[in-house]
């Protein structure tokens, strides 16, 4: 499966006055819980430990988000916030896999990280060609 | 989505920073938008798109580091 990077408009700054756009590895997925299913574009993030989604996506799927086991996650800036893990079905390129994902109020975007995504797919980033390629691999444990 | 469609889309998405955008199932059109995920989905369905593709458009004030 190949996905093209999605360019986002970027604001010029004193550091990068000519910056107009930033290409980011965003792929189409779906999240399924019971009869509810939503298609989303998600960021493929090799720096994320798990897969994370905004709480409001979990609520739309019918989850009682804060009823799930709590974990603490820290961003690159060091700030900590709470996420709540739930079993969920992740659909990528027509393939459905069962994962546990974290949902939180301070998660702004759909993020596909190491456990739940990178352990299920061989992921190749080719920035120059603006392509992310995925190959399914045997699932490892969910840890 | 083909390359040209994605190249074109980034300029259109810039008008919806920090909002949920609902794209048509074929990803060609912006059908609806809202700060709330549920509201954006509801608006898209009301406009005749039962299965929108949802994207939270980042607020672009600089780079992102996650």
N, CA and C atoms of all chains as a GROMACS GRO file, in nm:
protein
  627
    1UNK      N    1   0.084  -0.119   0.000
    1UNK     CA    2   0.000   0.000   0.000
    1UNK      C    3   0.088   0.124   0.000
    2UNK      N    4   0.058   0.215  -0.091
    2UNK     CA    5   0.135   0.339  -0.096
    2UNK      C    6   0.042   0.458  -0.075
    3UNK      N    7   0.092   0.553   0.001
    3UNK     CA    8   0.016   0.675   0.028
    3UNK      C    9   0.107   0.794   0.000
    4UNK      N   10   0.052   0.894  -0.059
    4UNK     CA   11   0.131   1.014  -0.085
    4UNK      C   12   0.130   1.105   0.038
    5UNK      N   13   0.242   1.171   0.063
    5UNK     CA   14   0.246   1.273   0.168
    5UNK      C   15   0.141   1.379   0.136
    6UNK      N   16   0.088   1.439   0.239
    6UNK     CA   17  -0.008   1.548   0.220
    6UNK      C   18   0.061   1.680   0.256
    7UNK      N   19   0.070   1.771   0.160
    7UNK     CA   20   0.129   1.901   0.194
    7UNK      C   21   0.030   1.987   0.272
    8UNK      N   22   0.078   2.049   0.379
    8UNK     CA   23  -0.003   2.144   0.455
    8UNK      C   24   0.056   2.283   0.436
    9UNK      N   25  -0.031   2.381   0.434
    9UNK     CA   26   0.017   2.518   0.423
    9UNK      C   27   0.096   2.553   0.549
   10UNK      N   28   0.207   2.621   0.532
   10UNK     CA   29   0.290   2.658   0.647
   10UNK      C   30   0.309   2.808   0.650
   11UNK      N   31   0.320   2.862   0.769
   11UNK     CA   32   0.340   3.007   0.784
   11UNK      C   33   0.489   3.038   0.773
   12UNK      N   34   0.524   3.137   0.691
   12UNK     CA   35   0.664   3.181   0.689
   12UNK      C   36   0.702   3.236   0.826
   13UNK      N   37   0.829   3.223   0.860
   13UNK     CA   38   0.877   3.275   0.988
   13UNK      C   39   1.014   3.337   0.964
   14UNK      N   40   1.068   3.410   1.062
   14UNK     CA   41   1.204   3.463   1.044
   14UNK      C   42   1.305   3.353   1.013
   15UNK      N   43   1.284   3.235   1.070
   15UNK     CA   44   1.376   3.124   1.044
   15UNK      C   45   1.359   3.066   0.904
   16UNK      N   46   1.236   3.063   0.857
   16UNK     CA   47   1.207   3.005   0.726
   16UNK      C   48   1.113   3.099   0.650
   17UNK      N   49   1.165   3.214   0.605
   17UNK     CA   50   1.077   3.315   0.542
   17UNK      C   51   1.014   3.268   0.411
   18UNK      N   52   1.076   3.172   0.346
   18UNK     CA   53   1.022   3.126   0.218
   18UNK      C   54   0.932   3.005   0.230
   19UNK      N   55   0.908   2.962   0.352
   19UNK     CA   56   0.830   2.839   0.372
   19UNK      C   57   0.684   2.859   0.331
   20UNK      N   58   0.638   2.771   0.246
   20UNK     CA   59   0.498   2.780   0.201
   20UNK      C   60   0.418   2.657   0.239
   21UNK      N   61   0.484   2.541   0.235
   21UNK     CA   62   0.411   2.420   0.270
   21UNK      C   63   0.504   2.320   0.337
   22UNK      N   64   0.444   2.232   0.414
   22UNK     CA   65   0.516   2.124   0.482
   22UNK      C   66   0.449   1.992   0.444
   23UNK      N   67   0.521   1.903   0.377
   23UNK     CA   68   0.460   1.772   0.348
   23UNK      C   69   0.466   1.682   0.471
   24UNK      N   70   0.356   1.616   0.499
   24UNK     CA   71   0.350   1.529   0.617
   24UNK      C   72   0.294   1.393   0.577
   25UNK      N   73   0.341   1.288   0.645
   25UNK     CA   74   0.293   1.152   0.611
   25UNK      C   75   0.157   1.125   0.674
   26UNK      N   76   0.055   1.151   0.599
   26UNK     CA   77  -0.083   1.134   0.645
   26UNK      C   78  -0.149   1.028   0.558
   27UNK      N   79  -0.210   0.928   0.622
   27UNK     CA   80  -0.274   0.821   0.545
   27UNK      C   81  -0.420   0.806   0.586
   28UNK      N   82  -0.496   0.747   0.497
   28UNK     CA   83  -0.638   0.725   0.526
   28UNK      C   84  -0.655   0.593   0.601
   29UNK      N   85  -0.727   0.601   0.711
   29UNK     CA   86  -0.760   0.483   0.791
   29UNK      C   87  -0.909   0.487   0.823
   30UNK      N   88  -0.955   0.384   0.891
   30UNK     CA   89  -1.088   0.389   0.952
   30UNK      C   90  -1.077   0.330   1.091
   31UNK      N   91  -1.157   0.381   1.182
   31UNK     CA   92  -1.169   0.326   1.316
   31UNK      C   93  -1.308   0.269   1.331
   32UNK      N   94  -1.315   0.147   1.390
   32UNK     CA   95  -1.444   0.078   1.402
   32UNK      C   96  -1.462   0.031   1.546
   33UNK      N   97  -1.580   0.053   1.595
   33UNK     CA   98  -1.618   0.005   1.729
   33UNK      C   99  -1.764  -0.035   1.721
   34UNK      N  100  -1.791  -0.164   1.726
   34UNK     CA  101  -1.929  -0.209   1.708
   34UNK      C  102  -1.978  -0.171   1.569
   35UNK      N  103  -2.094  -0.107   1.565
   35UNK     CA  104  -2.151  -0.069   1.436
   35UNK      C  105  -2.099   0.066   1.388
   36UNK      N  106  -2.027   0.136   1.474
   36UNK     CA  107  -1.980   0.270   1.438
   36UNK      C  108  -1.846   0.262   1.365
   37UNK      N  109  -1.835   0.336   1.258
   37UNK     CA  110  -1.709   0.339   1.183
   37UNK      C  111  -1.689   0.480   1.128
   38UNK      N  112  -1.564   0.528   1.140
   38UNK     CA  113  -1.531   0.661   1.087
   38UNK      C  114  -1.401   0.653   1.008
   39UNK      N  115  -1.405   0.716   0.893
   39UNK     CA  116  -1.284   0.730   0.812
   39UNK      C  117  -1.209   0.854   0.857
   40UNK      N  118  -1.078   0.841   0.869
   40UNK     CA  119  -0.996   0.951   0.916
   40UNK      C  120  -0.867   0.957   0.837
   41UNK      N  121  -0.808   1.073   0.834
   41UNK     CA  122  -0.668   1.083   0.792
   41UNK      C  123  -0.585   1.091   0.918
   42UNK      N  124  -0.482   1.009   0.924
   42UNK     CA  125  -0.400   0.998   1.045
   42UNK      C  126  -0.253   1.020   1.011
   43UNK      N  127  -0.182   1.078   1.108
   43UNK     CA  128  -0.039   1.104   1.093
   43UNK      C  129   0.039   0.977   1.130
   44UNK      N  130   0.127   0.935   1.042
   44UNK     CA  131   0.216   0.823   1.071
   44UNK      C  132   0.336   0.880   1.146
   45UNK      N  133   0.350   0.839   1.272
   45UNK     CA  134   0.446   0.907   1.361
   45UNK      C  135   0.535   0.804   1.429
   46UNK      N  136   0.655   0.787   1.375
   46UNK     CA  137   0.746   0.687   1.431
   46UNK      C  138   0.795   0.727   1.569
   47UNK      N  139   0.771   0.851   1.611
   47UNK     CA  140   0.812   0.895   1.744
   47UNK      C  141   0.707   0.871   1.851
   48UNK      N  142   0.590   0.827   1.811
   48UNK     CA  143   0.484   0.801   1.908
   48UNK      C  144   0.492   0.656   1.955
   49UNK      N  145   0.476   0.633   2.084
   49UNK     CA  146   0.487   0.497   2.137
   49UNK      C  147   0.365   0.411   2.103
   50UNK      N  148   0.249   0.475   2.101
   50UNK     CA  149   0.123   0.403   2.075
   50UNK      C  150   0.042   0.480   1.972
   51UNK      N  151  -0.078   0.431   1.945
   51UNK     CA  152  -0.170   0.503   1.856
   51UNK      C  153  -0.262   0.588   1.944
   52UNK      N  154  -0.279   0.712   1.906
   52UNK     CA  155  -0.358   0.804   1.987
   52UNK      C  156  -0.461   0.876   1.899
   53UNK      N  157  -0.576   0.903   1.961
   53UNK     CA  158  -0.682   0.973   1.890
   53UNK      C  159  -0.750   1.072   1.985
   54UNK      N  160  -0.807   1.178   1.929
   54UNK     CA  161  -0.878   1.273   2.016
   54UNK      C  162  -0.996   1.206   2.085
   55UNK      N  163  -1.024   1.251   2.206
   55UNK     CA  164  -1.137   1.194   2.282
   55UNK      C  165  -1.267   1.202   2.205
   56UNK      N  166  -1.286   1.312   2.134
   56UNK     CA  167  -1.416   1.328   2.066
   56UNK      C  168  -1.436   1.224   1.956
   57UNK      N  169  -1.329   1.170   1.904
   57UNK     CA  170  -1.344   1.060   1.806
   57UNK      C  171  -1.390   0.934   1.879
   58UNK      N  172  -1.330   0.908   1.996
   58UNK     CA  173  -1.372   0.793   2.074
   58UNK      C  174  -1.517   0.803   2.118
   59UNK      N  175  -1.556   0.922   2.158
   59UNK     CA  176  -1.696   0.940   2.200
   59UNK      C  177  -1.791   0.917   2.083
   60UNK      N  178  -1.753   0.964   1.965
   60UNK     CA  179  -1.838   0.942   1.847
   60UNK      C  180  -1.849   0.792   1.816
   61UNK      N  181  -1.744   0.717   1.850
   61UNK     CA  182  -1.747   0.573   1.828
   61UNK      C  183  -1.828   0.500   1.935
   62UNK      N  184  -1.872   0.574   2.036
   62UNK     CA  185  -1.954   0.514   2.140
   62UNK      C  186  -1.875   0.474   2.264
   63UNK      N  187  -1.750   0.512   2.272
   63UNK     CA  188  -1.670   0.478   2.390
   63UNK      C  189  -1.697   0.574   2.505
   64UNK      N  190  -1.696   0.521   2.626
   64UNK     CA  191  -1.690   0.608   2.744
   64UNK      C  192  -1.541   0.624   2.772
   65UNK      N  193  -1.484   0.728   2.715
   65UNK     CA  194  -1.338   0.738   2.704
   65UNK      C  195  -1.270   0.722   2.839
   66UNK      N  196  -1.316   0.798   2.940
   66UNK     CA  197  -1.244   0.798   3.068
   66UNK      C  198  -1.270   0.674   3.153
   67UNK      N  199  -1.347   0.578   3.098
   67UNK     CA  200  -1.367   0.451   3.169
   67UNK      C  201  -1.252   0.354   3.139
   68UNK      N  202  -1.170   0.385   3.042
   68UNK     CA  203  -1.060   0.296   3.005
   68UNK      C  204  -0.941   0.313   3.097
   69UNK      N  205  -0.848   0.215   3.097
   69UNK     CA  206  -0.728   0.229   3.179
   69UNK      C  207  -0.648   0.354   3.139
   70UNK      N  208  -0.607   0.428   3.243
   70UNK     CA  209  -0.540   0.557   3.220
   70UNK      C  210  -0.390   0.537   3.204
   71UNK      N  211  -0.335   0.615   3.116
   71UNK     CA  212  -0.190   0.622   3.103
   71UNK      C  213  -0.153   0.768   3.093
   72UNK      N  214  -0.027   0.796   3.115
   72UNK     CA  215   0.021   0.934   3.103
   72UNK      C  216   0.112   0.941   2.983
   73UNK      N  217   0.095   1.042   2.903
   73UNK     CA  218   0.179   1.056   2.785
   73UNK      C  219   0.243   1.193   2.788
   74UNK      N  220   0.365   1.201   2.738
   74UNK     CA  221   0.436   1.329   2.733
   74UNK      C  222   0.473   1.362   2.590
   75UNK      N  223   0.454   1.488   2.556
   75UNK     CA  224   0.495   1.536   2.425
   75UNK      C  225   0.642   1.570   2.426
   76UNK      N  226   0.692   1.613   2.311
   76UNK     CA  227   0.834   1.644   2.302
   76UNK      C  228   0.873   1.759   2.394
   77UNK      N  229   0.778   1.844   2.427
   77UNK     CA  230   0.805   1.955   2.518
   77UNK      C  231   0.807   1.913   2.664
   78UNK      N  232   0.773   1.788   2.692
   78UNK     CA  233   0.780   1.736   2.828
   78UNK      C  234   0.650   1.745   2.905
   79UNK      N  235   0.551   1.813   2.850
   79UNK     CA  236   0.425   1.826   2.923
   79UNK      C  237   0.352   1.693   2.926
   80UNK      N  238   0.290   1.661   3.041
   80UNK     CA  239   0.221   1.533   3.055
   80UNK      C  240   0.070   1.553   3.051
   81UNK      N  241   0.002   1.457   2.994
   81UNK     CA  242  -0.144   1.460   2.998
   81UNK      C  243  -0.196   1.318   2.994
   82UNK      N  244  -0.325   1.305   3.027
   82UNK     CA  245  -0.385   1.173   3.042
   82UNK      C  246  -0.446   1.123   2.912
   83UNK      N  247  -0.430   0.993   2.890
   83UNK     CA  248  -0.500   0.925   2.782
   83UNK      C  249  -0.561   0.798   2.840
   84UNK      N  250  -0.664   0.749   2.776
   84UNK     CA  251  -0.737   0.632   2.825
   84UNK      C  252  -0.744   0.530   2.712
   85UNK      N  253  -0.701   0.407   2.745
   85UNK     CA  254  -0.685   0.306   2.639
   85UNK      C  255  -0.810   0.220   2.624
   86UNK      N  256  -0.839   0.191   2.497
   86UNK     CA  257  -0.954   0.108   2.463
   86UNK      C  258  -0.918   0.016   2.347
   87UNK      N  259  -0.975  -0.105   2.346
   87UNK     CA  260  -0.961  -0.189   2.226
   87UNK      C  261  -1.044  -0.130   2.113
   88UNK      N  262  -0.988  -0.134   1.995
   88UNK     CA  263  -1.055  -0.072   1.881
   88UNK      C  264  -1.009  -0.144   1.755
   89UNK      N  265  -1.090  -0.140   1.652
   89UNK     CA  266  -1.047  -0.197   1.525
   89UNK      C  267  -0.995  -0.086   1.434
   90UNK      N  268  -0.874  -0.108   1.386
   90UNK     CA  269  -0.810  -0.013   1.294
   90UNK      C  270  -0.810  -0.075   1.154
   91UNK      N  271  -0.861  -0.001   1.059
   91UNK     CA  272  -0.868  -0.052   0.921
   91UNK      C  273  -0.774   0.032   0.834
   92UNK      N  274  -0.680  -0.039   0.774
   92UNK     CA  275  -0.581   0.027   0.688
   92UNK      C  276  -0.577  -0.046   0.555
   93UNK      N  277  -0.608   0.023   0.449
   93UNK     CA  278  -0.601  -0.040   0.317
   93UNK      C  279  -0.687  -0.165   0.308
   94UNK      N  280  -0.800  -0.165   0.374
   94UNK     CA  281  -0.891  -0.280   0.369
   94UNK      C  282  -0.858  -0.390   0.467
   95UNK      N  283  -0.745  -0.377   0.536
   95UNK     CA  284  -0.706  -0.477   0.637
   95UNK      C  285  -0.747  -0.430   0.776
   96UNK      N  286  -0.818  -0.517   0.847
   96UNK     CA  287  -0.865  -0.482   0.982
   96UNK      C  288  -0.776  -0.547   1.086
   97UNK      N  289  -0.727  -0.464   1.180
   97UNK     CA  290  -0.646  -0.518   1.289
   97UNK      C  291  -0.702  -0.466   1.421
   98UNK      N  292  -0.690  -0.550   1.522
   98UNK     CA  293  -0.736  -0.512   1.655
   98UNK      C  294  -0.620  -0.453   1.732
   99UNK      N  295  -0.639  -0.334   1.784
   99UNK     CA  296  -0.532  -0.269   1.860
   99UNK      C  297  -0.591  -0.210   1.988
  100UNK      N  298  -0.502  -0.164   2.075
  100UNK     CA  299  -0.546  -0.079   2.185
  100UNK      C  300  -0.491   0.060   2.157
  101UNK      N  301  -0.580   0.159   2.163
  101UNK     CA  302  -0.540   0.296   2.131
  101UNK      C  303  -0.575   0.387   2.247
  102UNK      N  304  -0.497   0.494   2.261
  102UNK     CA  305  -0.521   0.592   2.365
  102UNK      C  306  -0.604   0.708   2.313
  103UNK      N  307  -0.700   0.748   2.395
  103UNK     CA  308  -0.786   0.861   2.359
  103UNK      C  309  -0.769   0.969   2.467
  104UNK      N  310  -0.756   1.093   2.424
  104UNK     CA  311  -0.738   1.200   2.521
  104UNK      C  312  -0.787   1.333   2.472
  105UNK      N  313  -0.826   1.418   2.568
  105UNK     CA  314  -0.874   1.552   2.533
  105UNK      C  315  -0.764   1.638   2.473
  106UNK      N  316  -0.641   1.608   2.508
  106UNK     CA  317  -0.531   1.692   2.459
  106UNK      C  318  -0.461   1.630   2.338
  107UNK      N  319  -0.520   1.525   2.286
  107UNK     CA  320  -0.471   1.470   2.158
  107UNK      C  321  -0.547   1.543   2.048
  108UNK      N  322  -0.474   1.616   1.967
  108UNK     CA  323  -0.540   1.698   1.865
  108UNK      C  324  -0.564   1.621   1.735
  109UNK      N  325  -0.474   1.528   1.706
  109UNK     CA  326  -0.479   1.461   1.576
  109UNK      C  327  -0.477   1.310   1.592
  110UNK      N  328  -0.522   1.242   1.489
  110UNK     CA  329  -0.508   1.097   1.485
  110UNK      C  330  -0.361   1.064   1.457
  111UNK      N  331  -0.303   0.983   1.546
  111UNK     CA  332  -0.160   0.952   1.538
  111UNK      C  333  -0.141   0.800   1.539
  112UNK      N  334  -0.064   0.749   1.444
  112UNK     CA  335  -0.034   0.606   1.436
  112UNK      C  336   0.111   0.585   1.480
  113UNK      N  337   0.129   0.518   1.594
  113UNK     CA  338   0.262   0.504   1.652
  113UNK      C  339   0.311   0.360   1.654
  114UNK      N  340   0.412   0.338   1.739
  114UNK     CA  341   0.487   0.211   1.736
  114UNK      C  342   0.398   0.089   1.764
  115UNK      N  343   0.340   0.086   1.886
  115UNK     CA  344   0.260  -0.031   1.924
  115UNK      C  345   0.120  -0.014   1.867
  116UNK      N  346   0.081  -0.105   1.784
  116UNK     CA  347  -0.050  -0.098   1.721
  116UNK      C  348  -0.044  -0.063   1.574
  117UNK      N  349   0.068  -0.004   1.532
  117UNK     CA  350   0.080   0.028   1.389
  117UNK      C  351   0.214  -0.017   1.333
  118UNK      N  352   0.324   0.037   1.388
  118UNK     CA  353   0.455   0.001   1.334
  118UNK      C  354   0.491  -0.145   1.362
  119UNK      N  355   0.423  -0.204   1.463
  119UNK     CA  356   0.447  -0.346   1.487
  119UNK      C  357   0.358  -0.434   1.399
  120UNK      N  358   0.272  -0.372   1.321
  120UNK     CA  359   0.182  -0.447   1.234
  120UNK      C  360   0.215  -0.427   1.086
  121UNK      N  361   0.290  -0.320   1.059
  121UNK     CA  362   0.325  -0.291   0.920
  121UNK      C  363   0.474  -0.257   0.910
  122UNK      N  364   0.533  -0.302   0.802
  122UNK     CA  365   0.666  -0.251   0.768
  122UNK      C  366   0.643  -0.118   0.699
  123UNK      N  367   0.697  -0.012   0.758
  123UNK     CA  368   0.669   0.123   0.711
  123UNK      C  369   0.794   0.182   0.649
  124UNK      N  370   0.784   0.228   0.527
  124UNK     CA  371   0.897   0.292   0.459
  124UNK      C  372   0.859   0.434   0.422
  125UNK      N  373   0.935   0.528   0.476
  125UNK     CA  374   0.914   0.668   0.440
  125UNK      C  375   1.010   0.704   0.327
  126UNK      N  376   0.957   0.764   0.222
  126UNK     CA  377   1.044   0.818   0.117
  126UNK      C  378   1.003   0.963   0.096
  127UNK      N  379   1.073   1.049   0.171
  127UNK     CA  380   1.036   1.191   0.168
  127UNK      C  381   1.059   1.252   0.030
  128UNK      N  382   1.169   1.211  -0.033
  128UNK     CA  383   1.202   1.268  -0.163
  128UNK      C  384   1.093   1.238  -0.266
  129UNK      N  385   1.041   1.117  -0.260
  129UNK     CA  386   0.934   1.080  -0.352
  129UNK      C  387   0.796   1.110  -0.295
  130UNK      N  388   0.795   1.156  -0.170
  130UNK     CA  389   0.670   1.195  -0.104
  130UNK      C  390   0.574   1.077  -0.092
  131UNK      N  391   0.630   0.962  -0.053
  131UNK     CA  392   0.549   0.840  -0.046
  131UNK      C  393   0.575   0.768   0.086
  132UNK      N  394   0.468   0.718   0.148
  132UNK     CA  395   0.478   0.624   0.259
  132UNK      C  396   0.429   0.490   0.208
  133UNK      N  397   0.510   0.386   0.229
  133UNK     CA  398   0.469   0.253   0.183
  133UNK      C  399   0.450   0.162   0.304
  134UNK      N  400   0.343   0.087   0.302
  134UNK     CA  401   0.312  -0.007   0.412
  134UNK      C  402   0.305  -0.148   0.358
  135UNK      N  403   0.367  -0.240   0.435
  135UNK     CA  404   0.353  -0.382   0.406
  135UNK      C  405   0.312  -0.451   0.535
  136UNK      N  406   0.202  -0.525   0.535
  136UNK     CA  407   0.159  -0.595   0.657
  136UNK      C  408   0.263  -0.696   0.702
  137UNK      N  409   0.283  -0.705   0.831
  137UNK     CA  410   0.372  -0.808   0.889
  137UNK      C  411   0.294  -0.882   0.995
  138UNK      N  412   0.349  -0.993   1.041
  138UNK     CA  413   0.280  -1.067   1.145
  138UNK      C  414   0.269  -0.983   1.270
  139UNK      N  415   0.151  -0.980   1.328
  139UNK     CA  416   0.129  -0.898   1.446
  139UNK      C  417   0.209  -0.951   1.564
  140UNK      N  418   0.267  -0.858   1.638
  140UNK     CA  419   0.334  -0.892   1.762
  140UNK      C  420   0.233  -0.874   1.875
  141UNK      N  421   0.275  -0.902   1.995
  141UNK     CA  422   0.181  -0.885   2.106
  141UNK      C  423   0.154  -0.737   2.127
  142UNK      N  424   0.044  -0.709   2.191
  142UNK     CA  425   0.002  -0.571   2.213
  142UNK      C  426   0.072  -0.509   2.333
  143UNK      N  427   0.154  -0.586   2.400
  143UNK     CA  428   0.232  -0.541   2.516
  143UNK      C  429   0.137  -0.485   2.621
  144UNK      N  430  -0.637   0.897  -0.337
  144UNK     CA  431  -0.629   1.031  -0.394
  144UNK      C  432  -0.502   1.044  -0.478
  145UNK      N  433  -0.517   1.101  -0.595
  145UNK     CA  434  -0.401   1.116  -0.683
  145UNK      C  435  -0.317   1.236  -0.640
  146UNK      N  436  -0.195   1.238  -0.690
  146UNK     CA  437  -0.100   1.338  -0.648
  146UNK      C  438  -0.153   1.481  -0.670
  147UNK      N  439  -0.207   1.508  -0.786
  147UNK     CA  440  -0.252   1.643  -0.817
  147UNK      C  441  -0.364   1.687  -0.724
  148UNK      N  442  -0.449   1.592  -0.687
  148UNK     CA  443  -0.559   1.627  -0.597
  148UNK      C  444  -0.505   1.667  -0.460
  149UNK      N  445  -0.404   1.594  -0.413
  149UNK     CA  446  -0.346   1.628  -0.284
  149UNK      C  447  -0.272   1.761  -0.290
  150UNK      N  448  -0.202   1.786  -0.401
  150UNK     CA  449  -0.130   1.912  -0.415
  150UNK      C  450  -0.226   2.030  -0.409
  151UNK      N  451  -0.342   2.011  -0.467
  151UNK     CA  452  -0.442   2.117  -0.470
  151UNK      C  453  -0.510   2.133  -0.335
  152UNK      N  454  -0.523   2.023  -0.265
  152UNK     CA  455  -0.601   2.024  -0.142
  152UNK      C  456  -0.538   2.109  -0.033
  153UNK      N  457  -0.405   2.111  -0.024
  153UNK     CA  458  -0.341   2.179   0.088
  153UNK      C  459  -0.376   2.326   0.093
  154UNK      N  460  -0.390   2.389  -0.024
  154UNK     CA  461  -0.425   2.531  -0.024
  154UNK      C  462  -0.567   2.551   0.026
  155UNK      N  463  -0.656   2.459  -0.010
  155UNK     CA  464  -0.795   2.473   0.034
  155UNK      C  465  -0.809   2.445   0.184
  156UNK      N  466  -0.732   2.350   0.235
  156UNK     CA  467  -0.742   2.316   0.376
  156UNK      C  468  -0.694   2.429   0.467
  157UNK      N  469  -0.611   2.515   0.414
  157UNK     CA  470  -0.555   2.623   0.496
  157UNK      C  471  -0.662   2.714   0.553
  158UNK      N  472  -0.776   2.718   0.491
  158UNK     CA  473  -0.885   2.803   0.542
  158UNK      C  474  -0.954   2.742   0.663
  159UNK      N  475  -0.919   2.619   0.699
  159UNK     CA  476  -0.991   2.549   0.805
  159UNK      C  477  -0.899   2.505   0.919
  160UNK      N  478  -0.796   2.584   0.944
  160UNK     CA  479  -0.700   2.547   1.048
  160UNK      C  480  -0.768   2.531   1.184
  161UNK      N  481  -0.722   2.429   1.257
  161UNK     CA  482  -0.772   2.398   1.391
  161UNK      C  483  -0.919   2.356   1.390
  162UNK      N  484  -0.966   2.308   1.277
  162UNK     CA  485  -1.104   2.258   1.267
  162UNK      C  486  -1.103   2.118   1.206
  163UNK      N  487  -1.211   2.047   1.232
  163UNK     CA  488  -1.233   1.919   1.165
  163UNK      C  489  -1.294   1.946   1.029
  164UNK      N  490  -1.234   1.889   0.928
  164UNK     CA  491  -1.286   1.900   0.792
  164UNK      C  492  -1.340   1.764   0.750
  165UNK      N  493  -1.460   1.766   0.692
  165UNK     CA  494  -1.520   1.643   0.639
  165UNK      C  495  -1.507   1.646   0.488
  166UNK      N  496  -1.431   1.551   0.436
  166UNK     CA  497  -1.414   1.539   0.292
  166UNK      C  498  -1.514   1.438   0.237
  167UNK      N  499  -1.546   1.453   0.111
  167UNK     CA  500  -1.630   1.352   0.046
  167UNK      C  501  -1.556   1.218   0.047
  168UNK      N  502  -1.631   1.109   0.032
  168UNK     CA  503  -1.570   0.976   0.040
  168UNK      C  504  -1.460   0.957  -0.064
  169UNK      N  505  -1.470   1.027  -0.177
  169UNK     CA  506  -1.364   1.017  -0.278
  169UNK      C  507  -1.252   1.119  -0.254
  170UNK      N  508  -1.261   1.193  -0.146
  170UNK     CA  509  -1.159   1.289  -0.100
  170UNK      C  510  -1.142   1.408  -0.194
  171UNK      N  511  -1.235   1.429  -0.282
  171UNK     CA  512  -1.220   1.539  -0.379
  171UNK      C  513  -1.273   1.672  -0.326
  172UNK      N  514  -1.376   1.666  -0.242
  172UNK     CA  515  -1.445   1.789  -0.203
  172UNK      C  516  -1.446   1.806  -0.051
  173UNK      N  517  -1.438   1.931  -0.008
  173UNK     CA  518  -1.462   1.963   0.132
  173UNK      C  519  -1.612   1.981   0.148
  174UNK      N  520  -1.671   1.893   0.226
  174UNK     CA  521  -1.817   1.891   0.238
  174UNK      C  522  -1.865   1.976   0.355
  175UNK      N  523  -1.793   1.968   0.467
  175UNK     CA  524  -1.835   2.039   0.587
  175UNK      C  525  -1.716   2.059   0.678
  176UNK      N  526  -1.734   2.143   0.780
  176UNK     CA  527  -1.626   2.167   0.876
  176UNK      C  528  -1.687   2.219   1.005
  177UNK      N  529  -1.615   2.198   1.113
  177UNK     CA  530  -1.660   2.247   1.243
  177UNK      C  531  -1.547   2.225   1.343
  178UNK      N  532  -1.551   2.295   1.454
  178UNK     CA  533  -1.451   2.270   1.560
  178UNK      C  534  -1.479   2.139   1.632
  179UNK      N  535  -1.602   2.092   1.624
  179UNK     CA  536  -1.641   1.966   1.686
  179UNK      C  537  -1.642   1.854   1.582
  180UNK      N  538  -1.583   1.740   1.619
  180UNK     CA  539  -1.582   1.624   1.529
  180UNK      C  540  -1.724   1.581   1.496
  181UNK      N  541  -1.806   1.564   1.602
  181UNK     CA  542  -1.943   1.516   1.580
  181UNK      C  543  -2.023   1.612   1.493
  182UNK      N  544  -2.005   1.742   1.515
  182UNK     CA  545  -2.080   1.840   1.437
  182UNK      C  546  -2.038   1.838   1.291
  183UNK      N  547  -1.908   1.825   1.268
  183UNK     CA  548  -1.860   1.820   1.129
  183UNK      C  549  -1.916   1.698   1.056
  184UNK      N  550  -1.918   1.584   1.127
  184UNK     CA  551  -1.976   1.462   1.067
  184UNK      C  552  -2.125   1.483   1.039
  185UNK      N  553  -2.196   1.540   1.138
  185UNK     CA  554  -2.340   1.560   1.122
  185UNK      C  555  -2.370   1.654   1.004
  186UNK      N  556  -2.291   1.758   0.992
  186UNK     CA  557  -2.312   1.853   0.880
  186UNK      C  558  -2.288   1.784   0.746
  187UNK      N  559  -2.185   1.700   0.741
  187UNK     CA  560  -2.155   1.630   0.615
  187UNK      C  561  -2.269   1.535   0.578
  188UNK      N  562  -2.320   1.463   0.678
  188UNK     CA  563  -2.430   1.369   0.651
  188UNK      C  564  -2.554   1.445   0.607
  189UNK      N  565  -2.577   1.560   0.667
  189UNK     CA  566  -2.693   1.642   0.630
  189UNK      C  567  -2.681   1.689   0.485
  190UNK      N  568  -2.557   1.705   0.440
  190UNK     CA  569  -2.533   1.749   0.301
  190UNK      C  570  -2.528   1.631   0.204
  191UNK      N  571  -2.558   1.512   0.254
  191UNK     CA  572  -2.568   1.397   0.165
  191UNK      C  573  -2.444   1.312   0.153
  192UNK      N  574  -2.346   1.332   0.247
  192UNK     CA  575  -2.226   1.248   0.246
  192UNK      C  576  -2.230   1.157   0.369
  193UNK      N  577  -2.276   1.032   0.355
  193UNK     CA  578  -2.293   0.946   0.472
  193UNK      C  579  -2.161   0.897   0.532
  194UNK      N  580  -2.056   0.892   0.452
  194UNK     CA  581  -1.927   0.841   0.500
  194UNK      C  582  -1.814   0.940   0.471
  195UNK      N  583  -1.815   1.053   0.539
  195UNK     CA  584  -1.709   1.151   0.515
  195UNK      C  585  -1.573   1.101   0.564
  196UNK      N  586  -1.468   1.155   0.507
  196UNK     CA  587  -1.332   1.128   0.554
  196UNK      C  588  -1.290   1.249   0.637
  197UNK      N  589  -1.256   1.223   0.764
  197UNK     CA  590  -1.235   1.332   0.858
  197UNK      C  591  -1.086   1.363   0.878
  198UNK      N  592  -1.057   1.492   0.884
  198UNK     CA  593  -0.919   1.537   0.909
  198UNK      C  594  -0.924   1.657   1.000
  199UNK      N  595  -0.842   1.654   1.107
  199UNK     CA  596  -0.822   1.773   1.189
  199UNK      C  597  -0.707   1.850   1.126
  200UNK      N  598  -0.738   1.972   1.081
  200UNK     CA  599  -0.635   2.052   1.012
  200UNK      C  600  -0.549   2.121   1.117
  201UNK      N  601  -0.419   2.101   1.113
  201UNK     CA  602  -0.332   2.162   1.214
  201UNK      C  603  -0.336   2.315   1.208
  202UNK      N  604  -0.317   2.376   1.325
  202UNK     CA  605  -0.300   2.521   1.333
  202UNK      C  606  -0.155   2.550   1.297
  203UNK      N  607  -0.136   2.622   1.190
  203UNK     CA  608   0.000   2.641   1.139
  203UNK      C  609   0.059   2.773   1.189
  204UNK      N  610   0.131   2.764   1.299
  204UNK     CA  611   0.201   2.883   1.348
  204UNK      C  612   0.352   2.860   1.348
  205UNK      N  613   0.393   2.744   1.310
  205UNK     CA  614   0.534   2.708   1.308
  205UNK      C  615   0.545   2.561   1.278
  206UNK      N  616   0.656   2.500   1.316
  206UNK     CA  617   0.671   2.358   1.292
  206UNK      C  618   0.606   2.275   1.402
  207UNK      N  619   0.587   2.146   1.374
  207UNK     CA  620   0.536   2.053   1.474
  207UNK      C  621   0.646   1.955   1.511
  208UNK      N  622   0.654   1.924   1.640
  208UNK     CA  623   0.747   1.823   1.689
  208UNK      C  624   0.668   1.735   1.784
  209UNK      N  625   0.656   1.609   1.750
  209UNK     CA  626   0.575   1.521   1.836
  209UNK      C  627   0.659   1.405   1.886
   0.00000   0.00000   0.00000
